[in-house]
């Protein structure tokens, strides 16, 4: 029946065995992050359980990930749409507020990466100038 599946090592067995637990843990963490972001934008009018139900149901489009090239964008956009509509309906808040709450972690991670790149970039330029024999142009 499953002749096309090849399990070659003990690592494959452990991945198959522990993947449901890891997916469940990831679902709880993602829901907590989204619920905290909803709380930050004052959109969390119901409890964690309501947010968990919406986030769990929004995972249904993950089936599209089976398609090689278009599965990831379809899944991402569809899950965001389901989360925005579901969280807005469950918590009784606007869709804009829920969209901001869902995108807030992405924006924060983007700004964190930009700040780290700026800090390390300035440090690398300063080190390069010192190695070239030039005096220090600025200090941090």
PyMOL commands that set and color helices and strands:
alter all, ss='L'
color gray80, all
select helices_A, chain A and resi 10-40+48-66+71-91+95-131
alter helices_A, ss='H'
color red, helices_A
deselect
rebuild
show_as cartoon
